[in-house]
Amino acid sequence: LTSLPQTTQQEIIDCWTNHQPSERATTWLLPAGEHIPSWIKGEHPLVAVRVTTHPLCVALCNAFHGFIVSTSANPSGQEPAHSLQDACQYFGSQLNYLNGDLGQSQQPSRIINALTREIIRA
């Protein structure tokens, strides 16, 4: 976040800090520093970051004092997976799965470019 203006940094922190589990999440496209590996950012100058309030994900991150790198639970353009079985149908044995309850939000996250303020997904 340090490469962003202070007001933008605070907006992002406030968005994540004040997020309620039942609210729609926000994913921010942030500058991908040199420390971000290419297997995460590819050829892109930005990386998508979302802080979750999902209890299972929070517990997992806290257990190993780190973060999770993940993809959406659906291939691009397909409906989101709503169960472990749906995810397995999409991805089969390509992934490791952690079974648990879905989050409370009924909508995908909104996506905002932190540099341009462009709303990628409303």
C-alpha positions in Angstrom: 0.0 0.0 0.0 2.9 2.4 0.6 3.1 3.4 -3.1 -0.4 4.7 -2.9 -1.5 8.2 -1.7 -2.2 8.3 2.0 -6.0 8.9 1.4 -6.2 5.9 -0.8 -4.3 3.7 1.7 -6.7 4.8 4.5 -9.8 4.1 2.3 -8.6 0.6 1.6 -7.8 -0.1 5.2 -11.2 1.3 6.3 -13.0 -0.8 3.7 -11.4 -4.0 5.0 -11.5 -3.1 8.7 -15.2 -2.1 8.7 -16.4 -5.0 6.5 -19.2 -7.1 8.0 -19.5 -10.8 7.0 -22.9 -10.3 5.4 -21.7 -7.4 3.3 -20.3 -7.7 -0.2 -16.5 -7.9 -0.1 -14.2 -5.5 -2.0 -11.2 -6.6 -4.0 -8.6 -3.9 -4.6 -6.2 -4.0 -7.5 -2.9 -2.9 -6.0 0.6 -2.2 -7.4 2.5 -5.5 -7.5 5.8 -4.8 -6.0 9.0 -6.6 -7.0 8.5 -8.9 -4.0 5.3 -10.4 -5.5 6.3 -13.6 -7.4 5.5 -14.0 -11.1 3.3 -17.0 -10.4 0.9 -14.6 -8.6 1.0 -11.5 -10.8 1.9 -13.0 -14.2 2.7 -10.2 -16.6 0.4 -7.8 -14.8 1.5 -4.6 -12.9 -1.3 -5.0 -10.4 -2.3 -7.8 -8.0 -5.9 -8.4 -6.7 -6.1 -8.3 -2.9 -9.1 -9.0 -0.7 -9.2 -9.3 3.1 -11.8 -11.8 4.2 -14.0 -12.0 7.3 -14.9 -15.6 6.6 -14.3 -17.4 9.9 -12.7 -20.5 8.5 -10.3 -18.4 6.3 -9.4 -16.1 9.1 -8.7 -19.1 11.4 -6.5 -20.7 8.7 -4.5 -17.5 8.2 -4.1 -17.0 12.0 -3.0 -20.6 12.5 0.1 -20.1 10.3 0.5 -16.3 10.7 0.2 -15.8 6.9 -2.1 -15.2 4.0 -3.8 -17.3 1.4 -3.2 -17.1 -2.3 -6.3 -18.4 -4.1 -8.4 -18.2 -7.2 -12.1 -17.8 -7.6 -14.1 -21.0 -7.2 -15.1 -21.0 -10.8 -13.4 -20.7 -14.2 -13.7 -17.3 -15.8 -17.2 -16.7 -17.2 -18.7 -19.6 -15.3 -21.1 -19.5 -12.4 -19.5 -19.5 -8.9 -19.2 -22.9 -7.2 -21.8 -23.0 -4.3 -20.5 -26.3 -2.8 -17.5 -28.5 -2.6 -19.0 -30.7 -5.2 -19.4 -27.8 -7.6 -15.8 -26.8 -7.1 -14.6 -30.4 -7.7 -16.6 -30.6 -10.9 -14.8 -27.5 -12.1 -11.3 -28.3 -11.0 -11.1 -32.0 -10.2 -7.8 -33.0 -8.6 -6.0 -29.9 -9.8 -6.5 -28.3 -6.4 -6.5 -29.1 -2.7 -9.9 -28.3 -1.0 -10.9 -27.2 2.4 -14.6 -28.0 3.0 -16.6 -25.5 5.0 -19.6 -23.2 5.0 -19.9 -20.6 2.3 -19.6 -16.9 3.3 -22.8 -14.9 4.0 -22.5 -12.6 1.0 -24.7 -13.5 -1.9 -22.7 -11.5 -4.4 -19.1 -11.6 -5.8 -16.7 -9.0 -4.6 -16.6 -5.6 -6.2 -13.3 -4.9 -7.8 -11.6 -1.4 -7.7 -8.4 -0.3 -9.3 -6.6 1.5 -6.5 -4.5 3.6 -8.9 -7.2 4.8 -11.3 -10.3 4.4 -9.1 -11.9 2.5 -12.0 -14.6 0.1 -10.9 -13.8 -3.1 -12.7 -16.8 -5.0 -11.3 -19.6 -3.1 -9.6 
